[in-house]
Amino acid sequence: MQLSIIICSYNRATYIGDALTCLYEQTSGLEAFEAIIVDNNSTDNTPAVFQAWRAAHPNGNFSYITEPQQGASYARNTGAKIAKGQWLCFLDDDALATETYVANVIRHIQDQPYIVGFGGRIIPKYIPAEPKWMSHYVSSLVGNFDYAPVACAFENGKYPLESNMIVKKSVFEEVGGFNTALPGVVGTLRIGGEGKELFFKIMALNHTIYYDPSICVYHVVEVKKLTSEYMYRVASGIGRGERARTKAISQKAYYYKVIEYVIKWGASLVLAIKYALQGKPAKSWPVIQFRIDALKGLLIK
């Protein structure tokens, strides 16, 4: 078996069944991969949903395990430990893989045998529709990711996002997997950037990371959940993650990151004015708020 797909789940009983069905219906066939669902302390009926789904979909290699330590980094590392594939593919529990997803992952591996890591496109699936205040710059907070129109290498510090990333298991183990000091969501607190830190460690070994837009998933986004509290948690979580990551490097690296965030905050003011002049005032403040929240996370321990 070449590919192990790892899905970490936390209280997503509503969507986990659809995510699994998308994998079950892959054009590659079920023999091309295994799927490992890691329940990270769900308090809803996720276990029952999986059991019912599995009873209705008995073929293929789908396993269900639990990880009691809260945080996506812990759950992903646990899934990676038992994975049988040479490659690890990490998806979110509300990510809907296109029907050729696995086939395109395998093709990418076969076409470029020297690669050790890559990622693909993520398209938000807004329910019921994209809010009028959403913009390209803010949509990254809900997983929107479209790095390039064609397959290419990531450059200028860019990297795959956590909900659609693939890495060779031997290299994943070589760099120590995900840094649990960047656990993702723990309760109401978010400390993000675990995917960024993972790929930066791989890049430090002189490996190139690639992007392929044909490796595509849709990320479910319930508009009713896009409250100011939710957006703050995500944006500030990015800042907290950068605080932890850069301070682990050096105090100088942290100060450079603060300067970078202040510059980005200034750029957000320019973007906000641009949207207002374009007759799209609803998009203005969220752009500024994103940068304020990220900066708060970076500065406040």
Backbone hydrogen bonds in HBPLUS format (Angstrom, degrees):
<---DONOR---> <-ACCEPTOR-->    atom                        ^
c    i                          cat <-CA-CA->   ^        H-A-AA   ^      H-
h    n   atom  resd res      DA  || num        DHA   H-A  angle D-A-AA Bond
n    s   type  num  typ     dist DA aas  dist angle  dist       angle   num
A0086-GLN N   A0002-GLN O   3.13 MM  84  5.15 122.7  2.48 103.4 115.5     1
A0087-TRP N   A0002-GLN O   2.97 MM  85  6.11 140.8  2.13 148.5 160.7     2
A0034-GLU N   A0003-LEU O   3.09 MM  31  6.58 147.8  2.19 150.4 160.3     3
A0004-SER N   A0087-TRP O   2.91 MM  83  6.13 157.1  1.97 155.9 163.0     4
A0089-CYS N   A0004-SER O   2.79 MM  85  5.98 164.1  1.81 160.6 159.1     5
A0005-ILE N   A0034-GLU O   2.79 MM  29  6.07 176.6  1.79 162.7 162.2     6
A0036-ILE N   A0005-ILE O   2.74 MM  31  6.12 163.0  1.77 164.5 169.2     7
A0006-ILE N   A0089-CYS O   2.70 MM  83  6.00 163.9  1.73 165.0 170.5     8
A0091-LEU N   A0006-ILE O   3.06 MM  85  6.24 166.4  2.08 152.4 155.5     9
A0007-ILE N   A0036-ILE O   2.87 MM  29  6.16 166.6  1.88 158.0 162.0    10
A0038-VAL N   A0007-ILE O   2.82 MM  31  6.12 162.9  1.85 149.2 154.8    11
A0009-SER N   A0038-VAL O   2.84 MM  29  6.01 168.3  1.86 152.9 153.0    12
A0040-ASN N   A0009-SER O   2.83 MM  31  5.85 174.6  1.84 164.8 166.7    13
A0015-TYR N   A0012-ARG O   3.01 MM   3  5.59 139.2  2.18 114.0 123.6    14
A0016-ILE N   A0012-ARG O   2.94 MM   4  5.88 152.9  2.01 168.0 176.7    15
A0019-ALA N   A0015-TYR O   3.11 MM   4  6.40 160.3  2.15 156.7 162.7    16
A0020-LEU N   A0016-ILE O   3.01 MM   4  6.24 156.6  2.06 149.5 154.9    17
A0021-THR N   A0017-GLY O   2.93 MM   4  6.14 154.7  1.99 147.9 155.4    18
A0022-CYS N   A0018-ASP O   3.05 MM   4  6.25 152.3  2.13 147.7 153.5    19
A0023-LEU N   A0020-LEU O   3.08 MM   3  5.16 121.9  2.43  96.1 110.5    20
A0024-TYR N   A0020-LEU O   2.90 MM   4  6.19 152.9  1.97 148.3 156.9    21
A0025-GLU N   A0021-THR O   3.04 MM   4  6.21 136.7  2.24 144.9 154.4    22
A0026-GLN N   A0023-LEU O   3.25 MM   3  5.38 157.3  2.31 116.2 113.9    23
A0029-GLY N   A0026-GLN O   3.21 MM   3  5.76 160.2  2.25 113.2 118.4    24
A0027-THR N   A0099-GLU O   2.92 MM  72  5.90 166.7  1.94 159.2 159.4    25
A0032-ALA N   A0029-GLY O   3.40 MM   3  5.96 167.3  2.42 113.2 116.8    26
A0035-ALA N   A0061-ASN O   2.85 MM  26  6.25 166.1  1.87 165.9 170.3    27
A0063-SER N   A0035-ALA O   2.92 MM  28  6.38 163.5  1.95 163.8 168.2    28
A0037-ILE N   A0063-SER O   2.88 MM  26  6.16 175.2  1.88 157.3 158.5    29
A0065-ILE N   A0037-ILE O   2.91 MM  28  6.26 167.5  1.92 170.0 174.0    30
A0039-ASP N   A0065-ILE O   2.81 MM  26  6.16 168.3  1.82 158.3 155.3    31
A0067-GLU N   A0039-ASP O   2.92 MM  28  6.12 157.0  1.98 152.1 150.2    32
A0049-VAL N   A0045-ASN O   2.96 MM   4  6.22 156.8  2.02 156.1 163.7    33
A0050-PHE N   A0046-THR O   2.96 MM   4  6.22 160.9  2.00 157.6 161.7    34
A0051-GLN N   A0047-PRO O   3.02 MM   4  6.27 163.5  2.05 149.3 153.8    35
A0052-ALA N   A0048-ALA O   2.97 MM   4  6.18 161.8  2.01 150.3 154.6    36
A0053-TRP N   A0049-VAL O   2.88 MM   4  6.05 159.1  1.93 148.4 155.0    37
A0054-ARG N   A0050-PHE O   2.76 MM   4  5.93 163.3  1.79 157.6 161.9    38
A0055-ALA N   A0051-GLN O   3.03 MM   4  6.18 151.4  2.11 142.3 149.7    39
A0056-ALA N   A0052-ALA O   3.21 MM   4  6.46 144.0  2.34 140.8 149.4    40
A0056-ALA N   A0053-TRP O   3.11 MM   3  5.22 125.2  2.42  96.5 110.4    41
A0057-HIS N   A0053-TRP O   2.93 MM   4  6.09 119.5  2.30 138.4 155.5    42
A0057-HIS N   A0054-ARG O   3.13 MM   3  4.81 139.1  2.31  90.7 102.6    43
A0075-ALA N   A0071-GLY O   3.15 MM   4  6.47 164.8  2.17 152.6 157.0    44
A0072-ALA N   A0183-PRO O   2.68 MM 111  5.64 107.8  2.20 163.2 175.8    45
A0076-ARG N   A0072-ALA O   2.77 MM   4  5.92 166.9  1.78 157.4 160.7    46
A0073-SER N   A0183-PRO O   3.26 MM 110  4.81 162.3  2.29 117.1 121.9    47
A0077-ASN N   A0073-SER O   3.04 MM   4  6.08 160.0  2.08 141.6 147.5    48
A0078-THR N   A0074-TYR O   2.99 MM   4  6.21 152.5  2.06 147.8 155.4    49
A0079-GLY N   A0075-ALA O   3.00 MM   4  6.29 160.2  2.04 151.1 156.0    50
A0080-ALA N   A0076-ARG O   2.91 MM   4  6.13 155.9  1.97 149.6 156.5    51
A0081-LYS N   A0077-ASN O   3.07 MM   4  6.28 143.9  2.20 142.6 151.1    52
A0083-ALA N   A0080-ALA O   3.29 MM   3  5.03 145.2  2.42  93.3 103.3    53
A0169-LYS N   A0086-GLN O   2.83 MM  83  5.46 165.9  1.85 139.3 143.2    54
A0088-LEU N   A0167-VAL O   2.83 MM  79  5.36 176.0  1.83 159.2 160.6    55
A0167-VAL N   A0088-LEU O   2.89 MM  79  5.36 156.9  1.94 150.4 157.8    56
A0090-PHE N   A0165-MET O   2.85 MM  75  5.47 168.4  1.86 171.3 172.9    57
A0165-MET N   A0090-PHE O   3.37 MM  75  5.47 162.6  2.40 144.0 148.9    58
A0095-ALA N   A0092-ASP O   3.28 MM   3  5.16 155.9  2.34 109.8 107.3    59
A0220-VAL N   A0094-ASP O   3.04 MM 126  5.62 174.2  2.04 166.1 164.8    60
A0096-LEU N   A0218-TYR O   2.68 MM 122  4.92 169.2  1.69 151.8 154.7    61
A0218-TYR N   A0096-LEU O   2.87 MM 122  4.92 160.4  1.90 130.5 136.0    62
A0098-THR N   A0216-CYS O   3.24 MM 118  6.09 169.4  2.25 157.1 153.9    63
A0101-TYR N   A0098-THR O   2.98 MM   3  5.22 161.3  2.01 120.3 121.5    64
A0104-ASN N   A0100-THR O   2.87 MM   4  6.03 156.1  1.93 157.6 163.7    65
A0105-VAL N   A0101-TYR O   2.96 MM   4  6.28 149.4  2.06 150.3 159.7    66
A0106-ILE N   A0102-VAL O   2.96 MM   4  6.20 168.4  1.98 157.4 159.4    67
A0107-ARG N   A0103-ALA O   2.93 MM   4  6.11 155.4  1.99 142.7 150.2    68
A0108-HIS N   A0104-ASN O   2.96 MM   4  6.05 158.0  2.01 141.4 147.1    69
A0109-ILE N   A0105-VAL O   3.06 MM   4  6.36 155.9  2.12 148.7 155.0    70
A0110-GLN N   A0106-ILE O   2.95 MM   4  6.18 160.0  1.99 151.4 156.8    71
A0111-ASP N   A0107-ARG O   2.81 MM   4  5.95 155.3  1.87 153.5 160.3    72
A0112-GLN N   A0108-HIS O   3.15 MM   4  6.16 142.6  2.30 140.5 148.5    73
A0115-ILE N   A0112-GLN O   3.16 MM   3  5.91 173.9  2.16 126.7 128.5    74
A0168-LYS N   A0116-VAL O   2.85 MM  52  5.11 164.7  1.87 148.3 146.9    75
A0210-TYR N   A0117-GLY O   3.19 MM  93  6.60 162.9  2.22 139.9 141.9    76
A0118-PHE N   A0166-ILE O   2.86 MM  48  5.35 160.7  1.90 152.0 156.5    77
A0166-ILE N   A0118-PHE O   2.79 MM  48  5.35 164.8  1.82 175.8 170.4    78
A0119-GLY N   A0210-TYR O   2.94 MM  91  6.47 142.0  2.09 145.3 155.9    79
A0212-ASP N   A0119-GLY O   3.01 MM  93  6.41 150.5  2.10 154.9 164.3    80
A0120-GLY N   A0164-ASN O   3.41 MM  44  5.93 154.3  2.48 142.8 145.9    81
A0121-ARG N   A0215-ILE O   2.95 MM  94  6.18 118.8  2.33 131.3 147.1    82
A0217-VAL N   A0121-ARG O   3.13 MM  96  6.50 151.6  2.21 145.3 152.4    83
A0122-ILE N   A0145-PHE O   2.93 MM  23  4.91 167.9  1.94 144.5 147.3    84
A0145-PHE N   A0122-ILE O   2.96 MM  23  4.91 169.6  1.97 144.7 142.0    85
A0123-ILE N   A0217-VAL O   2.97 MM  94  6.38 163.3  2.00 154.9 160.3    86
A0219-HIS N   A0123-ILE O   2.82 MM  96  5.91 156.6  1.87 136.5 144.2    87
A0125-LYS N   A0219-HIS O   2.71 MM  94  5.48 161.8  1.74 143.4 139.2    88
A0221-VAL N   A0125-LYS O   3.00 MM  96  5.71 164.9  2.02 134.3 130.6    89
A0127-ILE N   A0221-VAL O   2.82 MM  94  6.01 151.6  1.90 159.7 156.1    90
A0223-VAL N   A0127-ILE O   2.95 MM  96  5.78 158.2  2.00 140.2 147.4    91
A0134-MET N   A0131-PRO O   3.10 MM   3  5.55 162.9  2.13 114.0 119.4    92
A0139-SER N   A0135-SER O   2.89 MM   4  5.90 148.3  1.99 154.8 163.8    93
A0141-LEU N   A0138-VAL O   2.94 MM   3  5.83 161.2  1.97 126.3 131.1    94
A0142-VAL N   A0139-SER O   3.00 MM   3  5.37 153.3  2.08 108.2 116.2    95
A0144-ASN N   A0139-SER O   3.08 MM   5  5.44 155.4  2.14 143.4 135.6    96
A0143-GLY N   A0140-SER O   3.17 MM   3  4.97 160.2  2.21 103.9 104.3    97
A0152-CYS N   A0211-TYR O   2.98 MM  59  5.43 149.6  2.07 143.5 152.9    98
A0211-TYR N   A0152-CYS O   2.73 MM  59  5.43 160.2  1.77 171.7 178.7    99
A0154-PHE N   A0209-ILE O   2.83 MM  55  5.80 174.8  1.83 157.9 159.2   100
A0158-LYS N   A0155-GLU O   3.13 MM   3  5.60 156.1  2.19 114.2 121.4   101
A0164-ASN N   A0161-LEU O   3.13 MM   3  5.93 162.7  2.16 128.2 129.8   102
A0171-VAL N   A0168-LYS O   3.14 MM   3  5.49 124.5  2.47 105.9 118.9   103
A0172-PHE N   A0168-LYS O   2.93 MM   4  6.17 159.8  1.97 156.6 163.4   104
A0173-GLU N   A0169-LYS O   2.94 MM   4  6.15 158.4  1.99 152.8 157.2   105
A0174-GLU N   A0170-SER O   3.03 MM   4  6.14 142.0  2.18 129.7 140.6   106
A0175-VAL N   A0171-VAL O   3.07 MM   4  6.35 149.1  2.17 153.0 157.6   107
A0177-GLY N   A0172-PHE O   2.84 MM   5  5.12 145.2  1.96 168.4 158.7   108
A0176-GLY N   A0173-GLU O   3.15 MM   3  4.99 154.7  2.21  98.3 105.9   109
A0182-LEU N   A0179-ASN O   2.92 MM   3  5.63 161.6  1.95 119.4 125.3   110
A0184-GLY N   A0191-ILE O   2.97 MM   7  4.96 147.9  2.07 145.5 139.9   111
A0191-ILE N   A0184-GLY O   2.91 MM   7  4.96 164.4  1.93 134.2 137.6   112
A0186-VAL N   A0189-LEU O   2.77 MM   3  5.33 173.4  1.78 170.1 172.5   113
A0189-LEU N   A0186-VAL O   3.08 MM   3  5.33 153.9  2.15 132.7 130.1   114
A0192-GLY N   A0237-GLY O   2.95 MM  45  5.21 159.9  1.99 117.6 123.7   115
A0197-GLU N   A0193-GLY O   3.02 MM   4  6.22 165.9  2.04 153.8 157.0   116
A0198-LEU N   A0194-GLU O   3.07 MM   4  6.20 153.4  2.14 139.1 146.3   117
A0199-PHE N   A0195-GLY O   3.05 MM   4  6.30 169.6  2.06 156.5 157.6   118
A0200-PHE N   A0196-LYS O   2.90 MM   4  6.05 150.9  1.99 150.1 159.1   119
A0201-LYS N   A0197-GLU O   3.06 MM   4  6.23 148.6  2.16 142.3 149.5   120
A0202-ILE N   A0198-LEU O   3.14 MM   4  6.50 148.4  2.24 141.9 150.9   121
A0203-MET N   A0199-PHE O   2.80 MM   4  6.02 158.4  1.84 148.7 154.7   122
A0204-ALA N   A0200-PHE O   2.96 MM   4  6.08 140.2  2.12 137.4 147.7   123
A0205-LEU N   A0202-ILE O   3.02 MM   3  5.35 151.9  2.10 105.8 114.6   124
A0206-ASN N   A0203-MET O   2.86 MM   3  5.15 146.1  1.97 118.1 119.3   125
A0215-ILE N   A0212-ASP O   3.08 MM   3  5.75 161.7  2.11 119.5 125.1   126
A0225-LYS N   A0222-GLU O   2.97 MM   3  5.60 155.5  2.03 117.2 124.8   127
A0226-LEU N   A0223-VAL O   2.99 MM   3  5.25 161.6  2.02 111.7 117.7   128
A0227-THR N   A0225-LYS O   2.82 MM   2  5.54 140.4  1.97 100.6  90.4   129
A0231-MET N   A0227-THR O   3.01 MM   4  6.28 170.5  2.02 156.9 158.7   130
A0232-TYR N   A0228-SER O   2.93 MM   4  5.99 149.9  2.02 139.4 148.0   131
A0233-ARG N   A0229-GLU O   2.99 MM   4  6.18 156.6  2.05 143.4 149.5   132
A0234-VAL N   A0230-TYR O   3.07 MM   4  6.40 157.5  2.12 153.7 158.9   133
A0235-ALA N   A0231-MET O   2.93 MM   4  6.03 172.7  1.94 151.6 153.9   134
A0236-SER N   A0232-TYR O   2.78 MM   4  5.65 163.8  1.80 150.5 156.2   135
A0237-GLY N   A0233-ARG O   3.03 MM   4  5.78 136.0  2.23 124.7 136.5   136
A0238-ILE N   A0234-VAL O   3.13 MM   4  6.48 138.0  2.31 142.4 152.1   137
A0238-ILE N   A0235-ALA O   3.16 MM   3  5.27 129.8  2.42  96.8 109.2   138
A0239-GLY N   A0235-ALA O   3.31 MM   4  6.74 156.4  2.37 144.0 149.4   139
A0240-ARG N   A0236-SER O   2.82 MM   4  6.15 157.1  1.87 151.5 158.0   140
A0241-GLY N   A0237-GLY O   2.97 MM   4  6.05 156.3  2.03 140.0 146.5   141
A0242-GLU N   A0238-ILE O   3.02 MM   4  6.30 155.0  2.08 147.1 153.7   142
A0243-ARG N   A0239-GLY O   2.89 MM   4  6.14 148.3  1.99 146.6 156.0   143
A0244-ALA N   A0240-ARG O   3.01 MM   4  6.31 165.2  2.04 153.0 155.2   144
A0245-ARG N   A0241-GLY O   2.87 MM   4  6.04 163.3  1.90 150.1 155.5   145
A0246-THR N   A0242-GLU O   2.91 MM   4  5.82 169.5  1.92 145.5 149.1   146
A0247-LYS N   A0243-ARG O   3.03 MM   4  5.94 157.3  2.08 143.4 150.5   147
A0248-ALA N   A0244-ALA O   3.20 MM   4  6.20 141.1  2.36 136.2 145.1   148
A0249-ILE N   A0246-THR O   2.97 MM   3  5.07 138.4  2.14  98.0 110.5   149
A0250-SER N   A0246-THR O   2.95 MM   4  6.30 165.1  1.97 167.3 164.0   150
A0254-TYR N   A0250-SER O   3.24 MM   4  6.57 151.9  2.32 142.0 149.2   151
A0255-TYR N   A0251-GLN O   2.99 MM   4  6.32 157.9  2.04 148.7 154.0   152
A0256-TYR N   A0252-LYS O   2.98 MM   4  6.26 156.0  2.04 149.9 156.4   153
A0257-LYS N   A0253-ALA O   3.05 MM   4  6.30 148.0  2.16 140.5 149.1   154
A0257-LYS N   A0254-TYR O   3.06 MM   3  5.05 116.9  2.47  93.8 109.4   155
A0258-VAL N   A0254-TYR O   2.98 MM   4  6.36 150.0  2.07 149.9 158.3   156
A0259-ILE N   A0255-TYR O   3.05 MM   4  6.37 161.7  2.08 150.7 154.5   157
A0260-GLU N   A0256-TYR O   2.93 MM   4  6.21 156.2  1.98 145.6 152.6   158
A0261-TYR N   A0257-LYS O   2.91 MM   4  6.15 156.0  1.96 149.7 155.5   159
A0262-VAL N   A0258-VAL O   2.96 MM   4  6.24 152.4  2.03 150.5 158.1   160
A0263-ILE N   A0259-ILE O   3.02 MM   4  6.29 157.8  2.07 150.3 155.9   161
A0264-LYS N   A0260-GLU O   2.97 MM   4  6.25 155.6  2.03 145.9 153.0   162
A0265-TRP N   A0261-TYR O   2.88 MM   4  6.10 143.7  2.01 140.7 150.8   163
A0266-GLY N   A0262-VAL O   3.02 MM   4  6.37 152.7  2.10 145.1 151.8   164
A0267-ALA N   A0263-ILE O   2.91 MM   4  6.28 151.3  2.00 146.3 154.9   165
A0268-SER N   A0264-LYS O   2.92 MM   4  6.16 141.3  2.07 140.1 150.2   166
A0268-SER N   A0265-TRP O   3.14 MM   3  5.05 122.1  2.49  90.9 105.5   167
A0269-LEU N   A0265-TRP O   3.31 MM   4  6.72 139.4  2.49 141.4 150.6   168
A0269-LEU N   A0266-GLY O   3.15 MM   3  5.31 130.4  2.41  98.2 110.5   169
A0271-LEU N   A0267-ALA O   3.00 MM   4  6.35 158.5  2.05 150.4 156.4   170
A0272-ALA N   A0268-SER O   2.87 MM   4  6.04 153.2  1.95 144.0 151.4   171
A0273-ILE N   A0269-LEU O   3.06 MM   4  6.31 158.1  2.11 146.3 151.1   172
A0274-LYS N   A0270-VAL O   2.98 MM   4  6.23 153.7  2.05 145.7 153.6   173
A0275-TYR N   A0271-LEU O   2.92 MM   4  6.25 158.4  1.97 152.8 157.4   174
A0276-ALA N   A0272-ALA O   3.04 MM   4  6.29 157.9  2.09 146.5 152.8   175
A0277-LEU N   A0273-ILE O   2.93 MM   4  6.18 157.8  1.98 151.1 156.6   176
A0278-GLN N   A0274-LYS O   3.00 MM   4  6.21 134.2  2.22 140.6 153.3   177
A0278-GLN N   A0275-TYR O   3.11 MM   3  4.99 128.2  2.39  91.5 105.7   178
A0280-LYS N   A0275-TYR O   2.84 MM   5  5.08 159.5  1.89 155.5 152.1   179
A0279-GLY N   A0276-ALA O   3.07 MM   3  5.23 159.1  2.11 106.6 111.5   180
A0283-LYS N   A0280-LYS O   3.10 MM   3  5.86 155.3  2.16 122.1 128.0   181
A0284-SER N   A0281-PRO O   3.05 MM   3  5.22 154.7  2.12 107.4 115.3   182
A0288-ILE N   A0285-TRP O   3.01 MM   3  5.17 114.4  2.45 103.4 118.8   183
A0289-GLN N   A0285-TRP O   2.80 MM   4  6.02 167.9  1.82 164.6 168.8   184
A0290-PHE N   A0286-PRO O   2.97 MM   4  5.98 155.2  2.04 141.6 147.0   185
A0292-ILE N   A0288-ILE O   2.99 MM   4  6.30 152.7  2.06 151.0 159.7   186
A0293-ASP N   A0289-GLN O   2.86 MM   4  6.01 169.2  1.87 157.9 160.0   187
A0294-ALA N   A0290-PHE O   2.99 MM   4  6.17 158.6  2.04 146.9 153.2   188
A0295-LEU N   A0291-ARG O   3.00 MM   4  6.02 155.6  2.06 138.9 145.6   189
A0296-LYS N   A0292-ILE O   2.92 MM   4  6.20 149.0  2.02 146.2 155.1   190
A0297-GLY N   A0293-ASP O   3.06 MM   4  6.33 159.2  2.10 148.0 152.7   191
A0298-LEU N   A0294-ALA O   3.06 MM   4  6.32 145.9  2.18 141.6 151.1   192
A0299-LEU N   A0295-LEU O   2.99 MM   4  6.17 148.9  2.09 147.2 154.8   193
A0300-ILE N   A0296-LYS O   2.81 MM   4  5.72 157.7  1.86 157.0 161.7   194
